């Protein structure tokens, strides 16, 4: 993934509704979901749903297909994996990264 595509993907995800849509579609897998159902599940008005879907399609994070009279949207996993790869390709200066450790609820993560 090049820098331009990375910036487009990150910009598309840098909005609450679009991030929620993308996360939902990732959870659903290749099956995806109709736009109307996505909007209903996330509480996004149809008038703004099409705008958010367009932005995610433009960033190649989701794809659409027609099934009858419905447009089904699903996550583009190859783009998602390329984005993750781009963000982590130089992780830890080439050293083996340490595993992520969940912090205890009593710990102050701001310190």
NUMI-422991 format. One record per atom (N, C-alpha, C, O): x, y, z; residue in three letters; atom name. Coordinates in steps of 0.001 Angstrom, whole numbers, plus 524288, in hexadecimal, padded with zeros to 5 digits. Layout:
<pt <X,Y,Z>,ALA,CA>
...
***
This chain:
<pt <8035F,7FB71,80000>,UNK,N>
<pt <80000,80000,80000>,UNK,CA>
<pt <80389,804C8,80000>,UNK,C>
<pt <8074D,8050B,802FB>,UNK,O>
<pt <80254,80888,7FCAE>,UNK,N>
<pt <80585,80D3E,7FC97>,UNK,CA>
<pt <80368,81158,80064>,UNK,C>
<pt <7FF2D,810BC,80299>,UNK,O>
<pt <80663,81577,80119>,UNK,N>
<pt <80504,81987,804DE>,UNK,CA>
<pt <7FFD4,81C21,80389>,UNK,C>
<pt <7FCB2,81D34,80706>,UNK,O>
<pt <7FEE6,81D26,7FE8D>,UNK,N>
<pt <7FA11,81FB7,7FCEB>,UNK,CA>
<pt <7F544,81C6C,7FE5A>,UNK,C>
<pt <7F16C,81E80,8005C>,UNK,O>
<pt <7F579,8175B,7FD56>,UNK,N>
<pt <7F122,813E4,7FEA7>,UNK,CA>
<pt <7F06D,81367,8048F>,UNK,C>
<pt <7EC0B,8130C,80681>,UNK,O>
<pt <7F4C9,81363,8075B>,UNK,N>
<pt <7F48F,81322,80D0D>,UNK,CA>
<pt <7F1DA,817E9,80F46>,UNK,C>
<pt <7EE88,81776,812B9>,UNK,O>
<pt <7F340,81C6D,80D54>,UNK,N>
<pt <7F0D8,8214D,80F2C>,UNK,CA>
<pt <7EB03,82153,80DFA>,UNK,C>
<pt <7E7E6,82300,8113C>,UNK,O>
<pt <7E97D,81F7D,8095C>,UNK,N>
<pt <7E3EC,81F41,807F5>,UNK,CA>
<pt <7E0F5,81B99,80B9E>,UNK,C>
<pt <7DCA4,81CDA,80D53>,UNK,O>
<pt <7E33E,81719,80CD3>,UNK,N>
<pt <7E0AA,81357,81048>,UNK,CA>
<pt <7E037,81585,815CC>,UNK,C>
<pt <7DC13,81528,81838>,UNK,O>
<pt <7E465,817C2,817C7>,UNK,N>
<pt <7E440,819EA,81D14>,UNK,CA>
<pt <7E078,81E84,81D6F>,UNK,C>
<pt <7DDBE,81F1E,82159>,UNK,O>
<pt <7E04B,821BA,81969>,UNK,N>
<pt <7DCA6,8262A,8195D>,UNK,CA>
<pt <7D702,82439,81963>,UNK,C>
<pt <7D3AE,82675,81C0B>,UNK,O>
<pt <7D5EF,82013,81670>,UNK,N>
<pt <7D0A2,81DF1,8164C>,UNK,CA>
<pt <7CF14,81BB9,81B93>,UNK,C>
<pt <7CA8B,81C1D,81D21>,UNK,O>
<pt <7D2C8,81968,81E56>,UNK,N>
<pt <7D19F,81708,8236C>,UNK,CA>
<pt <7D199,81AFF,827E1>,UNK,C>
<pt <7CFF4,819C0,82C39>,UNK,O>
<pt <7D367,81FBA,826D4>,UNK,N>
<pt <7D3D7,823B4,82AEF>,UNK,CA>
<pt <7CEBA,826A4,82BC4>,UNK,C>
<pt <7CEB3,82B67,82C6B>,UNK,O>
<pt <7CA7C,823CD,82BBB>,UNK,N>
<pt <7C54C,82603,82CA2>,UNK,CA>
<pt <7C220,821C6,82F5F>,UNK,C>
<pt <7C23D,81D3C,82DC8>,UNK,O>
<pt <7BF58,8233A,8336B>,UNK,N>
<pt <7BCC4,81F73,836DA>,UNK,CA>
<pt <7B916,81BB7,833FC>,UNK,C>
<pt <7B95B,816FB,834CA>,UNK,O>
<pt <7B5B1,81DC4,830B0>,UNK,N>
<pt <7B1E9,81A61,82DF7>,UNK,CA>
<pt <7B498,816B8,82A25>,UNK,C>
<pt <7B343,8121B,829DC>,UNK,O>
<pt <7B862,818BF,82732>,UNK,N>
<pt <7BB1C,8156B,8236A>,UNK,CA>
<pt <7BE4A,81136,82624>,UNK,C>
<pt <7BE87,80CC7,8244C>,UNK,O>
<pt <7C0B4,81289,82A77>,UNK,N>
<pt <7C3A2,80E9F,82D6C>,UNK,CA>
<pt <7BFF1,80A5F,82F6C>,UNK,C>
<pt <7C143,805C0,82F46>,UNK,O>
<pt <7BB53,80BEB,83148>,UNK,N>
<pt <7B779,80824,83329>,UNK,CA>
<pt <7B5A0,8049A,82EB8>,UNK,C>
<pt <7B511,7FFE2,82F77>,UNK,O>
<pt <7B4AF,806D1,82A29>,UNK,N>
<pt <7B301,803BD,825A1>,UNK,CA>
<pt <7B73C,7FFD3,82436>,UNK,C>
<pt <7B61C,7FB37,8236B>,UNK,O>
<pt <7BC0D,8019C,823E2>,UNK,N>
<pt <7C053,7FE24,8226C>,UNK,CA>
<pt <7C0FD,7F9B9,82659>,UNK,C>
<pt <7C19F,7F532,824DA>,UNK,O>
<pt <7C0D9,7FB06,82B50>,UNK,N>
<pt <7C176,7F700,82F5B>,UNK,CA>
<pt <7BD0D,7F2FF,82F18>,UNK,C>
<pt <7BDFC,7EE53,82FBE>,UNK,O>
<pt <7B841,7F4CB,82E28>,UNK,N>
<pt <7B3DB,7F137,82D9D>,UNK,CA>
<pt <7B4AE,7ED93,828FA>,UNK,C>
<pt <7B3DB,7E8DB,82966>,UNK,O>
<pt <7B64C,7EFC5,82492>,UNK,N>
<pt <7B708,7EC8F,81FEB>,UNK,CA>
<pt <7BB89,7E8B5,82094>,UNK,C>
<pt <7BB54,7E464,81E79>,UNK,O>
<pt <7BF8E,7EA2F,82370>,UNK,N>
<pt <7C3D0,7E682,8248D>,UNK,CA>
<pt <7C1B7,7E1F6,827C5>,UNK,C>
<pt <7C312,7DD74,826C7>,UNK,O>
<pt <7BE6C,7E31D,82B9C>,UNK,N>
<pt <7BC23,7DF00,82EE3>,UNK,CA>
<pt <7B8B4,7DB51,82BBA>,UNK,C>
<pt <7B887,7D6A1,82CCB>,UNK,O>
<pt <7B5F8,7DD6F,827D4>,UNK,N>
<pt <7B25F,7DA42,824BC>,UNK,CA>
<pt <7B526,7D6B3,820DD>,UNK,C>
<pt <7B2E8,7D2D0,81F23>,UNK,O>
<pt <7B9F1,7D7F4,81F7C>,UNK,N>
<pt <7BCE1,7D4C9,81BC8>,UNK,CA>
<pt <7BB23,7D5C2,81632>,UNK,C>
<pt <7B886,7D9A6,8151D>,UNK,O>
<pt <7BC8F,7D244,812A5>,UNK,N>
<pt <7BB80,7D302,80D11>,UNK,CA>
<pt <7B5B5,7D369,80BAE>,UNK,C>
<pt <7B458,7D591,8079A>,UNK,O>
<pt <7B253,7D15E,80F05>,UNK,N>
<pt <7ACB4,7D18F,80DF1>,UNK,CA>
<pt <7AAC3,7D72E,80D83>,UNK,C>
<pt <7A79B,7D865,80A18>,UNK,O>
<pt <7ACA0,7DA99,810F0>,UNK,N>
<pt <7AB1A,7E00E,810CC>,UNK,CA>
<pt <7A584,7E0F8,81277>,UNK,C>
<pt <7A30B,7DD9E,814DD>,UNK,O>
<pt <7A38D,7E597,81124>,UNK,N>
<pt <79E4D,7E719,812C6>,UNK,CA>
<pt <79C43,7EB66,80F2A>,UNK,C>
<pt <79F45,7EE79,80D04>,UNK,O>
<pt <79724,7EB8C,80E8E>,UNK,N>
<pt <794A1,7EFA3,80B75>,UNK,CA>
<pt <7952D,7F4E4,80E3D>,UNK,C>
<pt <79537,7F52B,8130A>,UNK,O>
<pt <79598,7F8FC,80B2B>,UNK,N>
<pt <7964A,7FE3D,80D48>,UNK,CA>
<pt <791FD,7FFB1,81124>,UNK,C>
<pt <79311,8020C,81531>,UNK,O>
<pt <78D32,7FE51,80FEE>,UNK,N>
<pt <788E1,7FFB0,8136B>,UNK,CA>
<pt <7897A,7FD06,818B7>,UNK,C>
<pt <7885F,7FF5C,81CC6>,UNK,O>
<pt <78B39,7F824,818A8>,UNK,N>
<pt <78BF4,7F540,81D93>,UNK,CA>
<pt <7908F,7F778,820B1>,UNK,C>
<pt <7905B,7F7B4,8257D>,UNK,O>
<pt <794AD,7F916,81DFA>,UNK,N>
<pt <79922,7FB7C,820A3>,UNK,CA>
<pt <79749,8005E,82380>,UNK,C>
<pt <79875,80120,8281A>,UNK,O>
<pt <79463,803A7,820B9>,UNK,N>
<pt <79267,80874,8230A>,UNK,CA>
<pt <78EE0,80775,827AC>,UNK,C>
<pt <78F39,80A27,82BA3>,UNK,O>
<pt <78B74,80391,82731>,UNK,N>
<pt <787F2,8023B,82B85>,UNK,CA>
<pt <78B01,80058,83048>,UNK,C>
<pt <789F6,801F8,834AF>,UNK,O>
<pt <78EC3,7FCEC,82F5A>,UNK,N>
<pt <791BD,7FAB1,833AE>,UNK,CA>
<pt <79506,7FECF,8367C>,UNK,C>
<pt <795AC,7FE8F,83B3E>,UNK,O>
<pt <7971A,8029A,83390>,UNK,N>
<pt <79A8C,80682,835E6>,UNK,CA>
<pt <797CC,80BA9,83723>,UNK,C>
<pt <79A25,80F34,83964>,UNK,O>
<pt <792DB,80C0E,835AB>,UNK,N>
<pt <78FF5,810DB,836B9>,UNK,CA>
<pt <791BD,81572,83365>,UNK,C>
<pt <791E3,819E5,83538>,UNK,O>
<pt <79318,81457,82E80>,UNK,N>
<pt <794D5,8186E,82AE0>,UNK,CA>
<pt <79074,8196D,826FC>,UNK,C>
<pt <78E62,815CB,8249D>,UNK,O>
<pt <78F18,81E4F,8265E>,UNK,N>
<pt <78ADC,81FD0,822CD>,UNK,CA>
<pt <78C48,81E69,81D2A>,UNK,C>
<pt <790D0,81EDD,81B9F>,UNK,O>
<pt <78868,81CB3,81A16>,UNK,N>
<pt <78975,81B4A,814A3>,UNK,CA>
<pt <78BFF,81FAF,81184>,UNK,C>
<pt <78F31,81EB2,80E10>,UNK,O>
<pt <78A92,82487,812BC>,UNK,N>
<pt <78CCA,828EE,80FD4>,UNK,CA>
<pt <792AF,82963,81094>,UNK,C>
<pt <7956F,82AE4,80CEF>,UNK,O>
<pt <794AB,82824,8152E>,UNK,N>
<pt <79A53,82863,815F4>,UNK,CA>
<pt <79CF5,82320,81506>,UNK,C>
<pt <7A1AE,822E8,81423>,UNK,O>
<pt <799F6,81EE9,81538>,UNK,N>
<pt <79C32,819B4,81467>,UNK,CA>
<pt <79EC8,8194B,80F11>,UNK,C>
<pt <7A320,81744,80EA6>,UNK,O>
<pt <79C36,81B29,80B07>,UNK,N>
<pt <79E65,81AC2,805BE>,UNK,CA>
<pt <7A37B,81DD7,8054D>,UNK,C>
<pt <7A71B,81C20,802A5>,UNK,O>
<pt <7A3CC,82257,807DB>,UNK,N>
<pt <7A89C,8256F,807CD>,UNK,CA>
<pt <7AD15,82265,80A5B>,UNK,C>
<pt <7B163,82225,80839>,UNK,O>
<pt <7AC11,8201C,80EE3>,UNK,N>
<pt <7B01F,81D3D,811AD>,UNK,CA>
<pt <7B1E2,8186A,80E99>,UNK,C>
<pt <7B68A,81741,80E56>,UNK,O>
<pt <7AE2C,815A5,80C4C>,UNK,N>
<pt <7AF8A,81116,80924>,UNK,CA>
<pt <7B2D1,812B0,8046C>,UNK,C>
<pt <7B691,81002,8030C>,UNK,O>
<pt <7B16E,816FE,801F9>,UNK,N>
<pt <7B462,818ED,7FD79>,UNK,CA>
<pt <7BA08,81A10,7FEF9>,UNK,C>
<pt <7BDA1,818C5,7FC0E>,UNK,O>
<pt <7BAD0,81C75,80376>,UNK,N>
<pt <7C01D,81DB1,80542>,UNK,CA>
<pt <7C345,818BC,8063F>,UNK,C>
<pt <7C7E1,81885,804E7>,UNK,O>
<pt <7C0E1,814C9,8088B>,UNK,N>
<pt <7C398,80FDE,8098D>,UNK,CA>
<pt <7C4C7,80CEB,80483>,UNK,C>
<pt <7C8E6,80A7C,8040B>,UNK,O>
<pt <7C12B,80D1F,800B8>,UNK,N>
<pt <7C217,80AB3,7FB9E>,UNK,CA>
<pt <7C68E,80D87,7F8DE>,UNK,C>
<pt <7CA03,80B09,7F6A3>,UNK,O>
<pt <7C67A,812BB,7F906>,UNK,N>
<pt <7CA8F,815E5,7F67E>,UNK,CA>
<pt <7CFF5,8148F,7F8B0>,UNK,C>
<pt <7D3CD,8148A,7F5CD>,UNK,O>
<pt <7D043,81373,7FDC0>,UNK,N>
<pt <7D537,81205,8003D>,UNK,CA>
<pt <7D674,80C3F,7FF7F>,UNK,C>
<pt <7DA6E,80A60,80173>,UNK,O>
<pt <7D31D,80963,7FCB4>,UNK,N>
<pt <7D3BC,803D5,7FB91>,UNK,CA>
<pt <7D39E,80072,80083>,UNK,C>
<pt <7D5B8,7FC1F,8008E>,UNK,O>
<pt <7D12C,8026B,804A2>,UNK,N>
<pt <7D0B6,7FF6F,80978>,UNK,CA>
<pt <7CC0E,7FBC3,80968>,UNK,C>
<pt <7CC03,7F7D5,80C2E>,UNK,O>
<pt <7C820,7FD05,80641>,UNK,N>
<pt <7C399,7F99E,805AF>,UNK,CA>
<pt <7C253,7F90B,7FFDF>,UNK,C>
<pt <7C3E9,7FC3A,7FCA3>,UNK,O>
<pt <7BF73,7F4F3,7FEAB>,UNK,N>
<pt <7BDB8,7F3FC,7F94C>,UNK,CA>
<pt <7B7D8,7F32E,7F95A>,UNK,C>
<pt <7B58D,7F1E2,7FD61>,UNK,O>
<pt <7B574,7F3F6,7F4D9>,UNK,N>
<pt <7AFCD,7F32E,7F479>,UNK,CA>
<pt <7AEA7,7EF43,7F02A>,UNK,C>
<pt <7B19D,7EEA2,7EC6E>,UNK,O>
<pt <7AA36,7ECA6,7F0D9>,UNK,N>
<pt <7A84E,7E90E,7ECD9>,UNK,CA>
<pt <7A259,7E93B,7ECF8>,UNK,C>
<pt <7A000,7EA67,7F100>,UNK,O>
<pt <79FFE,7E813,7E89C>,UNK,N>
<pt <79A4B,7E807,7E848>,UNK,CA>
<pt <7983D,7E28A,7E931>,UNK,C>
<pt <79A2C,7DEC0,7E6F3>,UNK,O>
<pt <79453,7E22F,7EC7F>,UNK,N>
<pt <79168,7DD58,7ED4A>,UNK,CA>
<pt <78BAE,7DEC5,7ECDC>,UNK,C>
<pt <78959,7E0E1,7F080>,UNK,O>
<pt <7897B,7DD99,7E864>,UNK,N>
<pt <78415,7DF2C,7E76D>,UNK,CA>
<pt <783B8,7E515,7E754>,UNK,C>
<pt <78694,7E7AD,7E476>,UNK,O>
<pt <78037,7E730,7EA73>,UNK,N>
<pt <77F96,7ECDC,7EA97>,UNK,CA>
<pt <782DC,7EF67,7EEE1>,UNK,C>
<pt <78282,7F420,7EFB6>,UNK,O>
<pt <78600,7EC57,7F192>,UNK,N>
<pt <78934,7EE5E,7F5DF>,UNK,CA>
<pt <78EEA,7EEF2,7F43D>,UNK,C>
<pt <790E1,7EC02,7F0FA>,UNK,O>
<pt <79182,7F2C5,7F690>,UNK,N>
<pt <79724,7F359,7F604>,UNK,CA>
<pt <7997C,7F17E,7FB2C>,UNK,C>
<pt <79856,7F394,7FF5A>,UNK,O>
<pt <79CC2,7ED92,7FAC1>,UNK,N>
<pt <79F3C,7EB38,7FF4D>,UNK,CA>
<pt <7A4CD,7ED4A,7FFA9>,UNK,C>
<pt <7A7AE,7ED4A,7FBCF>,UNK,O>
<pt <7A646,7EF09,80444>,UNK,N>
<pt <7AB8B,7F100,80530>,UNK,CA>
<pt <7AE82,7ED32,808A3>,UNK,C>
<pt <7AC4F,7EAEA,80C40>,UNK,O>
<pt <7B37F,7EC8A,8077F>,UNK,N>
<pt <7B6D7,7E929,80AB0>,UNK,CA>
<pt <7BC43,7EB96,80B07>,UNK,C>
<pt <7BDDE,7EE9F,807A9>,UNK,O>
<pt <7BF03,7EA2D,80F29>,UNK,N>
<pt <7C449,7EC34,80FF9>,UNK,CA>
<pt <7C7EE,7EA11,80BCB>,UNK,C>
<pt <7C770,7E594,80A22>,UNK,O>
<pt <7CB91,7ED54,80A21>,UNK,N>
<pt <7CFA0,7EBB1,80681>,UNK,CA>
<pt <7D453,7EA1A,809E1>,UNK,C>
<pt <7D773,7ED66,80B73>,UNK,O>
<pt <7D4C3,7E512,80AF3>,UNK,N>
<pt <7D8B7,7E328,80E90>,UNK,CA>
<pt <7DE41,7E3C1,80C75>,UNK,C>
<pt <7E1EB,7E453,80F85>,UNK,O>
<pt <7DEF2,7E3A4,80755>,UNK,N>
<pt <7E433,7E454,80536>,UNK,CA>
<pt <7E623,7E9E8,80637>,UNK,C>
<pt <7EABC,7EAB0,80765>,UNK,O>
<pt <7E2AE,7EDC2,805C3>,UNK,N>
<pt <7E437,7F31E,806F7>,UNK,CA>
<pt <7E533,7F3BC,80CCC>,UNK,C>
<pt <7E8F3,7F64E,80E5D>,UNK,O>
<pt <7E1DF,7F168,81001>,UNK,N>
<pt <7E298,7F1B8,815A7>,UNK,CA>
<pt <7E7E2,7EF60,81731>,UNK,C>
<pt <7EAC1,7F1B0,81A47>,UNK,O>
<pt <7E927,7EAD6,81511>,UNK,N>
<pt <7EE1C,7E854,81657>,UNK,CA>
<pt <7F2C1,7EB69,81447>,UNK,C>
<pt <7F6D7,7EBA2,816CE>,UNK,O>
<pt <7F227,7EDCA,80FB3>,UNK,N>
<pt <7F65E,7F10C,80D96>,UNK,CA>
<pt <7F739,7F5DA,81101>,UNK,C>
<pt <7FBAC,7F779,811D2>,UNK,O>
<pt <7F306,7F820,812FE>,UNK,N>
<pt <7F375,7FCA4,81676>,UNK,CA>
<pt <7F63F,7FB23,81B86>,UNK,C>
<pt <7F9C2,7FDE6,81D4C>,UNK,O>
<pt <7F4AE,7F6D0,81DCA>,UNK,N>
<pt <7F739,7F4F9,82292>,UNK,CA>
<pt <7FCFF,7F3D9,8217B>,UNK,C>
<pt <8005E,7F530,824A4>,UNK,O>
<pt <7FE1E,7F170,81D1B>,UNK,N>
<pt <80385,7F053,81BA0>,UNK,CA>
<pt <806B7,7F544,81AFA>,UNK,C>
<pt <80B2A,7F58C,81CC7>,UNK,O>
<pt <80477,7F92C,81868>,UNK,N>
<pt <8072D,7FE27,817A8>,UNK,CA>
<pt <8086B,800B0,81CE9>,UNK,C>
<pt <80CB4,802B7,81DB3>,UNK,O>
<pt <804AD,8008F,82073>,UNK,N>
<pt <80562,8031A,82587>,UNK,CA>
<pt <80945,8003B,82904>,UNK,C>
<pt <80B8C,80295,82C89>,UNK,O>
<pt <80A0B,7FB3E,82815>,UNK,N>
<pt <80D64,7F82C,82B92>,UNK,CA>
<pt <8125C,7F627,828F5>,UNK,C>
<pt <81559,7F355,82B74>,UNK,O>
<pt <81356,7F77C,82415>,UNK,N>
<pt <817C7,7F527,82156>,UNK,CA>
<pt <81D0D,7F672,823CC>,UNK,C>
<pt <820B5,7F35D,82349>,UNK,O>
<pt <81D8F,7FACA,82662>,UNK,N>
<pt <8227A,7FC32,828EB>,UNK,CA>
<pt <82209,7FBE8,82ED2>,UNK,C>
<pt <82503,7FE6B,831A5>,UNK,O>
<pt <81E5A,7F8DE,830A2>,UNK,N>
<pt <81D4B,7F874,83634>,UNK,CA>
<pt <82218,7F6A3,83933>,UNK,C>
<pt <824CA,7F302,83791>,UNK,O>
<pt <8231C,7F91E,83D78>,UNK,N>
<pt <8272C,7F783,84133>,UNK,CA>
<pt <82C9D,7F768,83ED2>,UNK,C>
<pt <82FFA,7F486,840B0>,UNK,O>
<pt <82D8D,7FA72,83AC9>,UNK,N>
<pt <832BC,7FAC9,83871>,UNK,CA>
<pt <834DC,7F5A5,83683>,UNK,C>
<pt <83999,7F4CF,83696>,UNK,O>
<pt <8317A,7F234,834CC>,UNK,N>
<pt <83325,7ED25,832D2>,UNK,CA>
<pt <833B7,7E8F9,836FA>,UNK,C>
<pt <834C2,7E471,835BF>,UNK,O>
<pt <8330B,7EA72,83BDC>,UNK,N>
<pt <8334C,7E6AB,8401C>,UNK,CA>
<pt <82E08,7E418,840DE>,UNK,C>
<pt <82A07,7E624,83F2C>,UNK,O>
<pt <82E0A,7DF95,8436D>,UNK,N>
<pt <82924,7DCFC,8449D>,UNK,CA>
<pt <82615,7E075,8485C>,UNK,C>
<pt <8281F,7E226,84C60>,UNK,O>
<pt <8214E,7E17B,8470B>,UNK,N>
<pt <81E0A,7E4DD,84A4D>,UNK,CA>
<pt <81C3F,7E1E9,84F20>,UNK,C>
<pt <81B34,7DD38,84EF1>,UNK,O>
<pt <81BEA,7E4B9,85363>,UNK,N>
<pt <819EA,7E245,85818>,UNK,CA>
<pt <81401,7E1EA,857AF>,UNK,C>
<pt <81191,7E53D,85535>,UNK,O>
<pt <811AB,7DDF6,85A0D>,UNK,N>
<pt <80BFF,7DD5C,859B7>,UNK,CA>
<pt <8092F,7E1C9,85C87>,UNK,C>
<pt <80B39,7E41D,86035>,UNK,O>
<pt <80489,7E2DA,85ABB>,UNK,N>
<pt <80142,7E6C4,85D3D>,UNK,CA>
<pt <7FF69,7E490,8626D>,UNK,C>
<pt <7FD80,7E028,862B0>,UNK,O>
<pt <7FFF9,7E799,8667B>,UNK,N>
<pt <7FE63,7E5E5,86BAC>,UNK,CA>
<pt <7F9CA,7E935,86D62>,UNK,C>
<pt <7FA1A,7EE01,86D66>,UNK,O>
<pt <7F58A,7E6AC,86ED2>,UNK,N>
<pt <7F0F7,7E987,870C3>,UNK,CA>
<pt <7F236,7EB9C,8762D>,UNK,C>
<pt <7F446,7E8D1,87981>,UNK,O>
<pt <7F0ED,7F089,876FE>,UNK,N>
<pt <7F202,7F2C3,87C1F>,UNK,CA>
<pt <7ED74,7F1BB,87FD2>,UNK,C>
<pt <7E8FF,7F0EC,87E35>,UNK,O>
<pt <7EEBA,7F1CC,884A5>,UNK,N>
<pt <7EAD0,7F0DB,888B1>,UNK,CA>
<pt <7E747,7F596,88934>,UNK,C>
<pt <7E913,7F9FB,88873>,UNK,O>
<pt <7E249,7F4D3,88A77>,UNK,N>
<pt <7DEB4,7F93D,88B07>,UNK,CA>
<pt <7E084,7FD32,88F16>,UNK,C>
<pt <7DF3B,801D1,88EB9>,UNK,O>
<pt <7E37A,7FB6B,892EE>,UNK,N>
<pt <7E51F,7FEFD,8970E>,UNK,CA>
<pt <7E9D5,80240,89575>,UNK,C>
<pt <7EB12,8061A,8980F>,UNK,O>
<pt <7EC83,800C5,8912B>,UNK,N>
<pt <7F115,803B3,88F7A>,UNK,CA>
<pt <7EF6F,808A1,88C9A>,UNK,C>
<pt <7EB85,808AA,889CE>,UNK,O>
<pt <7F26A,80CBA,88D4D>,UNK,N>
<pt <7F170,8119E,88A88>,UNK,CA>
<pt <7F49C,81178,8857C>,UNK,C>
<pt <7F965,811F2,885A5>,UNK,O>
<pt <7F205,810CF,880FE>,UNK,N>
<pt <7F4AA,8103D,87C0A>,UNK,CA>
<pt <7F6E4,81569,87A15>,UNK,C>
<pt <7F9D1,81572,87644>,UNK,O>
<pt <7F595,819C2,87C98>,UNK,N>
<pt <7F799,81ED6,87AEC>,UNK,CA>
<pt <7FD13,81FDA,87D00>,UNK,C>
<pt <7FFA9,82373,87B23>,UNK,O>
<pt <7FEE7,81CE4,880B6>,UNK,N>
<pt <80404,81DF7,88302>,UNK,CA>
<pt <80865,81BC1,87FC9>,UNK,C>
<pt <80CF5,81C54,88132>,UNK,O>
***
